[in-house]
Structures are given as C-alpha cells and as structure tokens.
Amino acid sequence: MLLPALLLAALPQTAPEPVASVRIAFDRKRETAVSVSGFADLAAKRPITPDDPVRVASVSKLVVAIGVLRLVEQGRLNLDADVSKTLGWKLRNPAFPDTPITLRLLLSHRSSLTDNVDYVLPLDADMAGILADPKAWDSEHAPGTFFRYTNFNFPVIAAVMERATGERFDKLMDRLVLGPLKLDACYNWASCAPATAARAVTIYRSRQPTKDDHKGAAPACAVTPATDGSCDLARWRAGANGAIFSPQGGLRISARGLARIGRLLLGNGKVDGVRLLTPRSVALLETPLWTFAGSNGDTSNGFYCSYGLAMTFLPTTRSGCSDNLFGDSRPRLGHGGEAYGLRSGLWLDRAAGTGIAFFATDVPDTTGIRSAFTPIEESLAAPPR
C-alpha cells in the first residue's frame, strides 16, 4: 500500500492511492513520527524517502515571507512602503493609480493583482511591461480592500527583494533562510547541487509525469528558458523578472526540511540553536490580516477564509468557508500547496506546540469529506490511530 493502512482506510473507497506520500509530525524540539510510502520515480521504481526534494508548490510562499521578514529586521525592506520606490518603476493598478502597493498587501494577496496574465515567465521577460497591462489587475477593487489569491504577487515580491539587495532571488533565499537552517533546498534547482536535483521527486497526474522527471540527472535548464530557447542565467538583472526562480511555488525541499521550517516557527524563530527570526517577526507571520466577511474576498470555493503574511489560518466558522482540514475546532496555521498533481502542507497547532509536514503526488482534484481540501490531504492531516 502507498499510504499507511489506517490512513488509507479514511479515504473514500473510489479514491486512488497517490504515487508517493510522506508525512512528518514534529514538535519544537524534534520529529515525533515519520511515515513514507510509494515511489519518488515510478519508472525507476525508486522508493520515496523523507529526504527527497520535491516541488512543494505554494508552501514556497511561506518560506519567501520568512526571507522578507529577515530583510525587514535588517532595515532593508519596509512592509508598508510603496514597492515602486525599490523596484525603480511604478507598480500601480491602472484603475487606482493613486493607491500605493506594499509588501504587506502583496504577501497577503490584497494587492489587487490577478492571475489573468501568465505568471510563469521566460528567462528574458520584462515583468514591468507585463504588469502594465490592465488585464493583470482587478479593476473593481482597490488595493487593500479585497482578497484574491494571486500567484503573481510573489514574482513581484522576489523582484523587490532583488532590487533591495542586488542579489539573485534563489541565492538570496539560500543566504537568508535555507543555508542558515542547513537545508538542502533551492528555488528552481539552479542553486542546488546536481546530486540533489538528481534525487528529485517526480510529480505525476494520472500516473504521467508532469514535473521534475529528471531521470536520475540534473535538469538541462533549471528555469523557464528564454523566448529563444536559451538558458543563460547571466542574463539575470536584479528586479527585471522576479518570476525566474518561481517564488510562488518553485521551492524544492524535502518533507524533513519543511518540518524544520515548522519547528522554527514553533520555536518563535529559533530551531536547533539557530536564531533566524525574532519572536516579533514570528508574531507578525501569525497574525491574520484578512478574514472572509461575506463579500470582501474570493475564497476559492471556501479554501481560503483567513490569511496573513503568506500564512493561512484554519478553520473559519462562517457560511461560505470550507477550510476544516483537520475536522476539529482547534486553530491551525500554515500553508497548503497544489500544482501539477501534487498536494502539500505545513500546518502548526500553536496551542499544542505540534505540527505536520506532508506531501503526496498524483492526487486527483476531488473535494474531501469535511473541507475544500482533497481526501488525500484530509487523511494525511489526521493522526494515525
């Protein structure tokens, strides 16, 4: 079986098993339970391990927020400043040209940006030119007045980080977060060792590879190639294209690495003797900035009902919300991920001082028994009995 028997028993009988699943429970000091099953690579019959790097989709956003807050602590960024001043070009919703857009609004999906234009950009893309298109924006809601989950917020955040530091986003995230925590992880492979990329977890949909099918080698191009098909990272220019390293979803990290991020937060910014954030910064991360009130946001069919600085809060007891992933009334915070057939999650029970990190590949887009999450996610969220 690909899922532990007791977890699998909780699934509807028609739900297929994932190709791979990993679940790690932890508290502030250590991992408390590890469960793995399935294959990192079906064709090679390579078994999954808790140390294999996987594209964790939108959980990547939470890790970006940690990097942003490190720069805020250093005085290099301000959550409430107009990001145009750092970017060197004016970022505005054309329908609301006098309303500044800040990192706080971008991180909390209240910037009024949309994903109506493609946010997966080639290496040589001009992001400023793309965001000058009115189609990229919500013309009905001013920045700060409406929540809409938008991936394009995070390439903008990455561009701001690059302009503030002069560093390439993936290398900056390694310096600020991944390196200090001794995580063998990277955004879009370029700053990972080839041996790490060769151990990538292949992502599947209906048993067909959709992402990171490296066949035991590093990818030929670590990013989306330029429009002419070339892959020369020397073309990078700080802030010109924040999408190159997929800050919205391109973090490759193991479930064990995600668990360490969770332990960092449970430790109020400190894990295994390493102080990465101040308790004040962790408190900022753990503060909701938007909660669904009936008409002040798009919940994505009840999936998002309370959100902060790249942090989701569960559950929300309001009509129109279906975010009860754990099936109880205990508050949780963290982030989920979904892309290319993968589902992932990093969730903390702050009151209990515990958390879980998980992912599964080849997960159908079906709705769970108690929430807008999938049955696989609901089963992984539940503790084994």
N, C-alpha and C positions, 0 to 999 in steps of 0.2 A: 504494500500500500504506500501511496505517496504522502498521505497525511497520517499522523498517528490515529489509531483506530477510534479512540474516544472523540477526537476532534472530527473525524470523518463522519461519525455517527450523527453529529449535529447538523450535517448538510442535508438539503432535500435529496431524495433518492435519485433524482434526474440530473443532479449537478455533476459534471465531470471532475475528476481529480486534476489538480494542477500538475504541470511537468516537474516543478520544484517548489518546495516551501521550506522556509526557515523561520523559526520563532525563538526569540531570546527574551526571557524575563530577567529583570535586574532590580537592584535597589541602589542606593547611593554608593555603596562600597564594592559591589561585585555583581557578577551574573549569578542568578539563582536557579535558572533552568534553561536548557538548550534543547531544541527539537529540530531535526533536519530530516528531509526525505526527498527523494527524486533525483533528478539529473540537472547539472549545470549545462550539459551539452548532450542532447538526445542522440545525435548521430555518432558521437564518440563514446556514448554510454559513460560519460564522466560523472560520477556522483557529486552532488552538491555538498558543500561544506559551509560552516558559518563564517569562514574567512574569505570566501569567493566574492569578488567585487561585482556589483550589479547596479544598473542604472535605476536609481530609486525614485525617479520621476519627481513629483512636486515636493517631496520631503526635502529636496535640494534647496527650496526657498527658505526653509527654516535655518539651514546652515548658512545661507547668504546673510540672513538677518544677524546672525552671530558675528559675522565678519563686519557688517555695517556698524554694529554697536561697538566693536573694538576700535574702529576709526572714530566713532563719536567720543569714546572715552579719551582718545588721544588728541581730541580737539581738531581733527582734520575734516570732520563732517558734522553737520547740524541737522537733526531730524526735521526741523521746521523752517529751514532756509529754502528759498527758491532754487531748485536744482539748476535752473538756467545759468546761474552765475558760475557754477562749477563746470557745467558742460561747455560753456563758451558759445552756446547758441540757444535761442529762445524755445523752450518747450511749453506750448500752450494748446489748450483745446480751442480750436478756431471759433467755436460758438461762445466761449467765455474767455476772451483774450486778456482780460484784466485780472484773472484769478491765478495766482502762483500755484505751482505744483511742487510738493515737497517729498522728501524721502518717507516721511510718516504716511503720507497719502499713497505713495507707490507701494510701500510694504504692506499696507492694509487694504489694497485693492479698492481705494476710493479716489483714485486719480482722475477718473472718467476716461481713461484709455480703454480700448476694447481689443478683442482678438479678431476683428473684422478684416484685418490685413495680416498677412503671414508673418509670424514672429520667428520662424526658422529661416535665418538669412544666410546667404552665401558669404564666404570669407571677405569679399570685396564690396559688400553692400554699404550704402550710405544711409545709416539709420536716421539721421536728421531729416533727410529728404523723404524717407518713407513716412515718418511721423508728421510731416507737413500735410499729408493727405487727410482731409476731413473725415474720410471713411474710417480712419483709425480711432475716431473719438465718438463718445456719446454726446450727441448734440442736445439731448433733453435734460441732462443732469450736470450741474456744475461740479467741479472737483470738490470733494469733501462732503457731498450731500447724498451719495448713493454708493452702495457696494456692488461691484460686479467682478467676479473672479476673472483675472486677465493675466495671461502668461507674459504679455509684452511689458508689463510693469518691470519685470526683473532684468531683461536686457538694458532697460534704461538705468536701473539701479547699478548694474555692472559698469555701465559707461561712466556714471558719476564716480564710482569707486576708482576707476582707472584714471580719470582726469584729476582726482584729488591726490593721487599717489604717483602717477606716472608709470604704474606697474600693470602688466598684463593680468587680466582678471584671474585666470587659473593659477598663476604663480602667486598672486596676491592672496588668494584664498588658502594656498598652501602655507604661506608665511604667517597669516593671521590665525588660522584655525587648524588645518589638517596637520601641518608639521608639528606645532607645539603639542598636539594630542597624540603624536606618533601614529597617525592613521595612514595606512597605505591606501590612499584615496585620491581622486582627482576629478576635475570637471572636464569632460570630453577627451580624456585619455592622454592629451599632449604632455602633461606633467607627471604622468605615471610611468614607471619603468616598463619596458616591453614585456618583461616576465609577468608583471601584474596584469597587463592588458590581455596576455595570452590565457589567463585564468578567468576571463570574463564569463559571467553567467549569460548564456544566450536567452533572449526573451522570445516567447512564442505566442502565436494566436492560432488556435485550431491546429496545433502541432506543427505549424510552419514558422520558421524563424522570421522575426520582424526587426530585431535589433541585436547588435553585438555578436553576430555569428562569425567569430574571428578564426575559427578552425585551428585553434591552438597557436595563433600568432598575433602579433600586434596589428591593428588596422592599418591599411595603406595610408589613410588620411584620418587624422584624429578629430577633424572638424568637418563642417559642411564645406565642400570645395568652393572656390571662386567660380564666377559665371563662365570662365573659360576652361573650367575643369582642373585648374592647378591647385596646389595645396601648399603654398609657400607662406609660412607663418611670419616671415619677415615683412609681409605686407601689413601686419598689425600696426595700428596707430591708436594711441590712448584715447578712448571715448568715441572713436569713429563708428564702431559697431560692437555694442555690448552683447550681441547675441552669439558671437563666435563660439564661446565655451558653454553655451546652454545653461545659464544660471537658473533658468526657470525649472529645469528638470534633468540636467545632464551630469549630476554628481554620481560618480561610480564609487561605491563604498560597500563594504561587507555589512551583513546584519550585526556582526560583532562591533564594527565601527560605529554603526548607528546607535547601538546600545551604549557605547561610551559617550556619545553626544547626549543621550538621555541622562546618563549618570552625571555629566557635567551640570545639567540643569537642576537635577535633584540636589546636587551639591552647591547650589547657589553660585555657580560659576567656577567651581574648583573640582577637579577629578584627579585621583591618583597623584596627589601632591602638586598638580599644575593648576595655577590660578589663571584662567583665561578671561573671565568677565567679573566685574564687580557684582555684588548682590543687587545693587541698584539697577544695573543693566538687566539682570535676570528678571527683576520685578517688572521692568518695562515690557519685556517679552511676554510676561504672564498676565498682562493687563488687557482685557478686551477693549477695542476701540470702536467696534460696531456690533450691534445685536439687532437681529431682524425684528421689526416692529409692525410688519404688515405691508408696508409699501416703500420702505427705504432701502431696498436692495433686491438683487436677484439671488435666490437661494440655491440655484441649480437643482431644482426639484427636491428641496429640503435638505440637501447635503451640507450647505454652509448656512449657519444661522447665528454664529458668533465668532468674531475674528479680531486679531490684533496685529502685531508686527510679525507677519508671516507665521502666525500661531492660530490654530483652530481650537475652539472650546466646545466641549460636549458635556451632556446633552442639553438641548434647548426645549423647554416645555411650552411650546406655543404652536398654535394651528399653522400649518404650512411647513413645519420643521420635521425632518425625519432623520435625525442625526444620533439616534440612540444606539451607537455601535456596540456598546458593551451590555446593553439590556438591563441596566440598573440605573439608579438615580445618582450614582457617585460622579462628581465632576472629573473630567479628564481634559488634558490639553496636549497639543502636539500637532501633527500634520499627517495627512494621508497622501498617497501618490497613485496615479493611474496613467499608464501610457503603453501603447504597443502590446497590450495583453498582460502587462504586469500590474499588480496591486501591491502597495507597500504602506507601512505605517510606523510611526514613532509616537507613542502615547504614554503620558505620565498620569499617575494618580498621586497628586502632590500631597494630599492629606495622609495617604498610607505610606508615602515615601517609596513607591514602586513604579515600575514601568515595563513596557514591552516594545520590542522592535521586531518587525516581521516583513516578509515579502513572499509573494507567490507568483509564478509565471504561468501563462496560458490560462487566464481567469476570464470566463465569459462575462459580458456586460449584463448581468441579471441583478435584480433587486433582492435584497435579503429579506428575512422574515420580519425583522423588527426595525429596519432602517433603510436609508438610501444606499448604504454600503452593500457590497456583494455578499452572498452566502459564505464564500471563502474567507473574506475579511471578518465576518461575524464569528466564524469558527476559530480563526486564529486569535481573535480578541478574547475569546472565552478561555479561562484557565483549564488545563486538562483535569479531569476528575478520575 
